[in-house]
């Protein structure tokens, strides 16, 4: 039997000097221009306009989007590096920016030229805010279970339904909305779902409320209602009935970004743990002189770098066009990186002692933020199923 990822090519990471120069630029931007706003932004639950404008100036909204659609023409690895560096300083900002990618990806993959120019370009430039409205009160991981309906009447689609836990939901100008255009088939529940591009200003689009979350508190999470929203037929994305496949293909690609967010949080926790353990004394000795603290740091160093390698590997697979391998690797990276981020954040809190649970230090926020990452864009328990099933199907040719 041929083992998965058995080729030499599949295990390489194509990181260049260009990628590292880009990393330095993003890190400098985050530490110099963004870090001073983090505490205030988290307390007020919003990302200040001046931060968003500066992010726009350096092109952080459309890194991997082709230049013809307003992007920077970069690759998946460059996007992962940006998400890592942004999350290292302010995960909420990373989420605000990355959801634009969640909106643009299905349009770039399955949309027509007019849709790309009209909707991708302003989002990639940072001129418009976008969201991906898929999750519903009774359908999260079970995407095939969505109940929002789109009926074609007089040449238009009329959408009715509710969406919940939508990042950027309350501030978005555009939404990707999944809705049923036909009932599910008994042995294929996923069939009959379609995907639409919806504009916030259209009649019947309503923001019901903002949802306060334990982490990523400066990002906007909302519940939405679509009440007799008329959508022009040209705003159907791709073919009717293929929305489930489009959603899965989108998550397969954007999942690398969530893994990178986990790496960024883990790196931040590690850095704070090391800094505090060298500065704080107990029993007339710096904390780093105690064996149990040393163990926590050594384990974290190993795991953070492993998570980074796994994430960069997944990104590189996409950039080389090895889609089957990349999809499995992306789920591995998301699962591992966000789980490790949780572990390292807990260690950092433990080393900080009382200061670790004080909101003024920001250490406990890292744990709160990563708990959200472990859930969105495919909860980690779901990633385990994806890893098993997609390895069997894509890499070993086994039907499960």
Beta strands, then each sheet from edge to edge (+ up, - down):
strand 1: 130-133
strand 2: 149-153
strand 3: 156-167
strand 4: 174-180
strand 5: 193-199
strand 6: 205-210
strand 7: 221-232
strand 8: 236-237
strand 9: 281-282
strand 10: 285-286
sheet 1: 1+ 4+ 5- 8+
sheet 2: 2+ 3- 7+ 6-
sheet 3: 9+ 10-
end
